[in-house]
Amino acid sequence: MSDLSGKKVEFPEFYKQTYGLSYADEIATLKYGYAMLTIASQMEKLVQQK
């Protein structure tokens, strides 16, 4: 597995054992979290405009 810069990316074993996440799950989780933050900030802006 490697990241965009070509460096090898290693997920610690304890992390895998604790969360049971694959690399794809990790990306999906990050994207979901980012989407939630984006939505939250948009909602906050709408509330402040009133």
FIKOLZA-1660 file (N, C-alpha, C; in steps of 0.1 Angstrom, whole numbers, plus 5000, padded with zeros to 4 digits):
% residues 50
   i   px   py   pz ch aa at
   1 5008 4988 5000  A  M  N
   1 5000 5000 5000  A  M CA
   1 5009 5012 5000  A  M  C
   2 5005 5023 4992  A  S  N
   2 5013 5035 4992  A  S CA
   2 5004 5047 4991  A  S  C
   3 5009 5058 4996  A  D  N
   3 5001 5071 4994  A  D CA
   3 5004 5077 4981  A  D  C
   4 4999 5089 4979  A  L  N
   4 5000 5096 4966  A  L CA
   4 5015 5099 4963  A  L  C
   5 5023 5102 4973  A  S  N
   5 5037 5106 4970  A  S CA
   5 5046 5093 4968  A  S  C
   6 5040 5081 4969  A  G  N
   6 5047 5069 4966  A  G CA
   6 5054 5063 4978  A  G  C
   7 5053 5070 4989  A  K  N
   7 5059 5065 5002  A  K CA
   7 5050 5053 5007  A  K  C
   8 5056 5044 5013  A  K  N
   8 5049 5032 5019  A  K CA
   8 5041 5037 5031  A  K  C
   9 5028 5033 5031  A  V  N
   9 5020 5037 5042  A  V CA
   9 5017 5024 5051  A  V  C
  10 5020 5025 5063  A  E  N
  10 5018 5013 5072  A  E CA
  10 5008 5017 5083  A  E  C
  11 4997 5009 5084  A  F  N
  11 4988 5011 5095  A  F CA
  11 4993 5002 5106  A  F  C
  12 4994 5008 5118  A  P  N
  12 4999 5000 5130  A  P CA
  12 4989 4988 5132  A  P  C
  13 4995 4977 5136  A  E  N
  13 4988 4964 5139  A  E CA
  13 4977 4967 5149  A  E  C
  14 4980 4974 5160  A  F  N
  14 4970 4976 5171  A  F CA
  14 4958 4983 5166  A  F  C
  15 4961 4992 5156  A  Y  N
  15 4950 5000 5150  A  Y CA
  15 4941 4991 5143  A  Y  C
  16 4946 4982 5135  A  K  N
  16 4938 4973 5127  A  K CA
  16 4930 4964 5136  A  K  C
  17 4937 4959 5147  A  Q  N
  17 4930 4950 5156  A  Q CA
  17 4919 4957 5164  A  Q  C
  18 4922 4970 5167  A  T  N
  18 4912 4977 5176  A  T CA
  18 4900 4981 5168  A  T  C
  19 4902 4986 5156  A  Y  N
  19 4891 4992 5148  A  Y CA
  19 4887 4983 5136  A  Y  C
  20 4896 4974 5132  A  G  N
  20 4892 4965 5121  A  G CA
  20 4890 4972 5108  A  G  C
  21 4896 4983 5106  A  L  N
  21 4894 4991 5094  A  L CA
  21 4904 4987 5083  A  L  C
  22 4899 4986 5071  A  S  N
  22 4908 4985 5060  A  S CA
  22 4911 4999 5055  A  S  C
  23 4920 5000 5045  A  Y  N
  23 4924 5013 5040  A  Y CA
  23 4912 5020 5034  A  Y  C
  24 4904 5012 5026  A  A  N
  24 4892 5018 5020  A  A CA
  24 4882 5023 5030  A  A  C
  25 4880 5016 5041  A  D  N
  25 4872 5020 5052  A  D CA
  25 4877 5033 5058  A  D  C
  26 4890 5034 5059  A  E  N
  26 4896 5046 5065  A  E CA
  26 4893 5058 5056  A  E  C
  27 4895 5057 5043  A  I  N
  27 4892 5068 5034  A  I CA
  27 4877 5071 5035  A  I  C
  28 4868 5062 5035  A  A  N
  28 4854 5064 5036  A  A CA
  28 4850 5072 5048  A  A  C
  29 4857 5068 5059  A  T  N
  29 4854 5074 5072  A  T CA
  29 4859 5088 5072  A  T  C
  30 4870 5091 5067  A  L  N
  30 4876 5105 5066  A  L CA
  30 4867 5113 5057  A  L  C
  31 4862 5108 5045  A  K  N
  31 4853 5115 5036  A  K CA
  31 4840 5118 5043  A  K  C
  32 4835 5109 5050  A  Y  N
  32 4822 5110 5057  A  Y CA
  32 4824 5121 5068  A  Y  C
  33 4834 5120 5076  A  G  N
  33 4837 5130 5086  A  G CA
  33 4839 5144 5080  A  G  C
  34 4845 5145 5069  A  Y  N
  34 4847 5158 5063  A  Y CA
  34 4834 5164 5058  A  Y  C
  35 4826 5155 5052  A  A  N
  35 4813 5159 5047  A  A CA
  35 4804 5164 5059  A  A  C
  36 4804 5158 5070  A  M  N
  36 4797 5162 5082  A  M CA
  36 4802 5176 5087  A  M  C
  37 4815 5178 5087  A  L  N
  37 4820 5191 5091  A  L CA
  37 4816 5202 5082  A  L  C
  38 4816 5199 5069  A  T  N
  38 4813 5208 5058  A  T CA
  38 4798 5212 5060  A  T  C
  39 4789 5202 5062  A  I  N
  39 4775 5205 5063  A  I CA
  39 4773 5213 5076  A  I  C
  40 4779 5210 5087  A  A  N
  40 4778 5217 5099  A  A CA
  40 4782 5231 5098  A  A  C
  41 4793 5234 5091  A  S  N
  41 4797 5248 5089  A  S CA
  41 4788 5256 5081  A  S  C
  42 4782 5249 5070  A  Q  N
  42 4772 5256 5062  A  Q CA
  42 4760 5259 5070  A  Q  C
  43 4755 5250 5078  A  M  N
  43 4743 5252 5086  A  M CA
  43 4745 5264 5096  A  M  C
  44 4757 5265 5101  A  E  N
  44 4761 5275 5111  A  E CA
  44 4761 5289 5103  A  E  C
  45 4766 5290 5091  A  K  N
  45 4765 5302 5083  A  K CA
  45 4751 5306 5081  A  K  C
  46 4742 5297 5077  A  L  N
  46 4728 5300 5075  A  L CA
  46 4722 5306 5087  A  L  C
  47 4724 5300 5098  A  V  N
  47 4718 5304 5111  A  V CA
  47 4723 5319 5114  A  V  C
  48 4736 5321 5112  A  Q  N
  48 4741 5334 5115  A  Q CA
  48 4736 5345 5106  A  Q  C
  49 4732 5342 5094  A  Q  N
  49 4726 5352 5084  A  Q CA
  49 4713 5357 5089  A  Q  C
  50 4705 5350 5096  A  K  N
  50 4692 5354 5100  A  K CA
  50 4692 5365 5110  A  K  C
% end
